[in-house]
Amino acid sequence: MAELKEIKSRLQSVRSTQKITSAMMMVSSAKLQKTQHIIRDLYPYEQKLYYLLQLLLSQQEEFVSPFVRQRPVGRVAIVAFSSNSSLAGRFNDDITDKLQAVVASYRHLGNDNILIYPIGDKVAKATRNMGLEAQGNFTDISEKPAYKNTQPLADELTNMFLDKTVDRAELIYHHFRSKGSQVIVHEPYLPVNLKSEKRDIPVDQYIIDPDSESILHLLIPKVLRLKLYTIHSDSVTSEHAARMTAMQIATDNADNMIEDLKLEYNKLRQESITNELLDIIGGSFGRSS
């Protein structure tokens, strides 16, 4: 009887856990759809901006901009995107592992010359564990992708690069491919590699005023702001997809555990009933003899 009570208690516990994982899966699914809409609306605008950038660059044989100047790296800024909460599979672990690898490659600069901007509580904790100081608290904005939230950070990184406070800025985040696939991306943010954007684009039908260079000086910061916002949205979308997948797996595992426990419970209950019947039958034979 003690075993039956224990199994019954485990069944209730697993069912309660399953309700939680199922609810979290549905919440993550709803949030995923919302952020996917954001990404879907962002991409056409971003593509148009990059097309305009390519168009203007095609007019410049030797374009010189402070945004593209490469210089020896004496100080680096790293922006890493994670989540505030757990239960998202290896989403946060993969980010912290990648951050640790990138930081290790810059350790020769000294801790004071490695500036970490952690977007999310999990990567902020990882930053402290590495003995580095986070360059701000971004916990409040980590789960709310919005242009107004990322613009100040984009402007800060841009100004630091132009002032030569940092010589390089890099981004670490998850890129959303599908509900079941999110990949780690580590890419430069500053300096901007504009040469790769040059293409043969017909410009005869466009009137550029006042001139390409003036517009480029205004356009590049706008592209940088949009890039950070897009990456933040990409990271949050990946987080919701990873959590939804993890909770789906947990819910399915709970189903399997419930079936196994029910089978074990029924087996033990049948054995208990059989033993009781045997005791009754045995007692009856004892009295009759």
Number of C-alpha atoms within 10 A of each C-alpha: 9 7 12 16 11 11 17 15 12 15 20 12 12 19 17 12 15 21 13 14 23 19 15 19 23 14 14 22 17 13 17 22 14 13 20 19 11 17 18 11 11 15 12 11 12 15 11 11 17 16 16 16 20 19 20 20 22 19 16 12 7 7 14 10 14 12 17 15 14 13 10 7 13 16 20 21 23 24 22 25 30 29 23 18 13 14 17 20 16 14 25 26 16 16 24 22 13 18 25 14 11 15 21 11 10 16 12 11 14 10 15 11 17 22 20 24 23 27 26 22 21 20 27 27 15 20 22 12 10 13 9 17 18 19 15 12 14 20 18 12 16 23 21 14 21 15 16 11 17 22 18 12 18 20 15 11 24 21 13 16 22 16 11 13 15 21 20 23 23 18 19 23 28 27 21 24 13 12 17 12 13 20 15 15 13 19 12 13 20 23 20 18 13 15 12 8 13 16 12 10 14 9 12 6 6 8 8 10 9 8 11 17 17 10 15 18 13 10 16 19 15 15 16 19 19 20 18 21 23 20 22 28 26 23 30 26 30 29 32 27 28 26 26 29 21 21 24 18 16 19 23 15 14 21 15 12 16 19 13 13 17 15 12 15 19 13 13 16 15 12 12 14 12 12 12 12 12 12 12 12 11 11 11 11 10 9 7 6 5
